[in-house]
């Protein structure tokens, strides 16, 4: 694991995204709360938050962090059709939170897939990517043409 002990504590934030494409009928079940497993979007949101908090247990050599804020948003999108997922993680610390944000959107997407696979095995998890990060020695980074959605 990289030694971050000499690095200064700075305010750090990362925002990541993912999407899950699905059949329009599957999306309709989610949007109208008719899925037999309950509120899929709420469960996926909590799963994403929990995943951000457990990132160092999942990713080898990733530092355990004291997150100050984790936000996971799931937005149904009929044009996809599917669900767009954004996660934001913040802390004051000596290392960034990019992996926590990426893990949050990934696990939220996997949770959607798991809960909906009985009605739509053809779902596609895609576009998992970092949108922006702030803080630390490298300062601010923004994916060209995107920013937080």
ABEGO torsion letter per residue (X at the ends): XBBAAABBBBBBBBBBBBBBBBBAAAAAAAAAGABAAEBAAAAAAAAAAAAAAAAAAABBGBBBBBBABBBBBBBBBAAOBEBBBBBBBBBBBABBAAAAAAAAAAAAAAAAAAAAAAABAABBBBGBBBABBBEEAAEBBBBBGBEBX
